């Protein structure tokens, strides 16, 4: 059952990621990104990291995506116009992408050592618990956590400044 759920949600994550890139309207792209984040949360849940799955839903699929949509609406972003790409780009893009992915897959299979499956078992048996994540977040990763929050604040202020110049 786990393998079926993994394949289903991994496929949904890949489809949402492709939709994210292909969409021309920024709101549609943001909604596709929400689909990717929800799929990742389910995959974390399947691995046994319930707290990380819940944090993925609340923080990324909830708060960060609301922030993205707010900034998109604040900037009044419109649909992307058609580009003047040549017919060669449209004709050769997908086969070249498939060849590139095939070469990368071959290199990974040939040169990287074989490893065991993914396991989230730590010293207490679990890695995704609230106490272990909190202990790492506020000791080892405190500086990157605070730097990320300052960068998000700077991005919000930059979006407000850009939107204000358009209004004036």
N, C-alpha and C positions, 0 to 999 in steps of 0.2 A: 504494500500500500504506500509506503514511503517513497519508493521508486516512482510510482505513478504520479504522486503529488509533486515530487521533485521535477519530473519531466514536464508536467503540466505548467507549473509555475515558472520554471526556467524558460519554457517556450513563450509564456506570456510576457516575461521580462524582456526577452529578445525581441518579440513583436512590438512591445511598447517602446523599446529603445530605437528600433527602426522607424516607428511612427514619430518619435521625438525628432529625429533628424529630417524626415521627409516633410513634415508639416510646414506650411507657409505662415500660419498665424501663430504668434507667440503664446496666446492663451491655450491653443490646442497642444502646442509643444509642452507647456507646463503641465497640462492634464496627462499627457503621455508620460511625463517624468513621475507623476504621482503613481501611475500604474507600475512603473519600474520599482519605485520605493516600496509599494505594497507587496509586490512579488518578492523583493529581497527580505522583507519582514517575515513572510511565510517561510522562506528558505532558512532564515535564522531559527525560526520556531521548529522546523523539521530537524535542525542540528542539535536542538536541546537548549538553545540560548534564549529562553523566554523573555528575560529582561531586555536583552539587546533587540529582540523583535519588537517589544512594546516601545522601546525608545526610538527605534526606526520609524514606527508609525506615528508616534506623538511628535517627535522632533523634526524629522525630515518630511514625512508625508503630510504632517499637519502644519507646524509652525514655519518651517523654511519655505514650503510651497506657498503658504499664504503670503509670506514676505515677497517671494518672486512674483506672484500675481499682483500684489499691491504695487510693486515697482513697475511692472509692465503697464498697469493701468495708469499709474502716475505719469509715466513717460508718454502715454497715449500712442503706444507702438501699434502700427498697422500691419496688414499682411505684407509679406515679402513679394516684390514684383518679379516678373520673369527675367531671367538672365539671358544674355546673348551667347550662350554656349554653342559650340559647333556641334554638328551631327556626329563627329568622331568621338566626342566625349560621351555622348549618350549611347553610342554603339559599343564602345570599348570599356566603359566604366565597370559594369557588372562582371564581365569575364576577367578583367584584370584584378578586380577585388577578390574573386574566387581563387585565382591563381596565387595571389598574395597570401590569403588565408591558408591555402594548401601548403605553401612553402613554409610558413610560420609553424603550422601543425607538424610538418615533417621534421623541422629543426628541433622543435620541442620534444617530439618522440625519440629522435635519434640521439640527442646530445645531453638531455637532462636525465639524471638518475631516476630509477623507479622508486616511488615512495608508497607508503601505506595510505589508506583512506583517511579522510578528515575525521578528527576526533576532537571534541571540545572538552574533554576531561582534563581538568587541572589537578592540582594537588589535593583539593577537597572533593574531587569528582565532578565539579562543575566550573565553568568559566563565566557563563553568562548571568550569574546571580547579581543582585543589586549590591550586595556588600563587597564583592570582589571588584566589580566595575567601579564603584565609588571609591574604593581604596586606591586603585590605580589612577583614576581620574584626578583625584585631589592630592596625590603625592607625586608620582612619576610624570604624569601628563598635565600638571597644573599650568605650566607656562604655555604650551601649545593651546590648551583650552581657552585661556584668557586672551591670547593673541587672536584666536579665531573670533571670539566675541567682539574684540575691538575692530577687526577687519569687516565684520558684518555691519557694525555701527557706521564705519567709514563709507561702506557701500550705500547704505541708506541715505546718509547725508549727501553723498555725491549725486544720487538719483534726485533728491529734492532740489539741489542746486541746479542740475540740468533742466529739470521740469520748470523751475522758476524762471530761468532765462528764456524759455520758449514763451511763457505767458507774458513777460514784459516785452 
